[in-house]
């Protein structure tokens, strides 16, 4: 008699399944849940809603995630990681020696990735109460802003060192840029006819004026 086949199941936290199990995996479920959480509020989305959208039994969700809060955290982490990947791929394809061009692209990237970033903004509004019990440094929303802050501060500092920006506090200006972009994303959620492209262009010009940047050869 053949020996009993050893189960390939590992910890659900790692998002791995037995080889016999079919259907969406942990990443797929997190993506589906993210869309629902972004479309509605955390409190109004149920595990049954997510299972119906994923076309799986609720037990499949509980196989991977302890509860709805656990799935919510995974959905946020996935959204933030996706935003990081998209930011990095855009920046890598448009590298610049001029910090002003780098900031310009950073603002334009937010227009290009507006759909993904709107989801981050939407779920960020819900996340404080849900992930407030996480240890410091594990909050994916804080990680998102920390990542953005490092990029902006480094770029502004480079511009000051090159003499194309006036002397400002890079931390203050970086926070200002980030806050303005949050406002742009929020407004684009509220108003369907909001002209994000024109608004970002106006923000860019106001920012360069604040930084004392006059453009090349001026």
C-alpha positions, 0 to 999 in steps of 0.5 A, a space after each residue: 500500500 502506498 504511503 499517505 501523500 504528504 500535505 503541501 499546505 504551509 501557513 495561510 499567512 504565506 498565501 500558499 495552498 495544497 496542490 489539489 486546491 484550485 481557484 484564486 490565491 491570497 493575492 487574487 483575493 486581496 486584489 478583489 477585496 481592495 476593489 470592494 474596500 475602495 468602492 465602499 467602506 470597510 464596515 459595509 463590505 462583508 466576507 460574503 461580499 468578497 467571496 461572491 465577487 471572487 466566486 469562491 466559498 467563504 471558507 477559501 477566504 478564511 483559509 488565507 486570512 484570519 478575519 476581515 481585518 486581516 484581509 483588509 491589511 493584506 489588501 492595503 499592503 498589496 495596493 501600496 506595494 503595487 504603487 511602489 512598483 509602478 512609481 519605480 518603473 516610471 521613474 526608471 524609464 524617465 531618469 533625469 539629471 535635473 532635479 526639476 525634471 524629476 519633480 515634474 515627472 513625479 507630479 505627472 506620474 500621479 496623473 498616470 497612476 491616478 486610478 491606483 492612487 485613488 484606491 490608496 487614498 480611499 482605503 487610507 481613510 478607512 485604515 486608521 481604525 482597522 490597522 491601528 493595533 499594528 506595531 510601529 513601522 508595519 502600517 503600510 500607509 505610513 510606509 507609503 508616505 515615508 517612501 514618497 517623502 524620501 524621494 521628494 526630500 532627496 530630489 529637493 536637496 539635489 536641486 539646492 546643491 546644484 543651485 537651481 532651487 533656492 534654499 528651503 527646508 526639503 522636509 517641509 516642501 516634501 510634505 507640502 507636495 505630498 499633501 497637495 497631491 493627496 488633495 488632488 486625488 481626493 478631489 478627483 474622487 469627488 468630482 468626476 469632471 475634475 481636470 487633473 492634468 491642468 491642475 497638476 500643471 498649475 501646481 508644478 508652476 507654483 511649486 517651481 516659483 516657490 523653489 525659485 526655479 527659472 528653468 534651463 538657461 535662465 
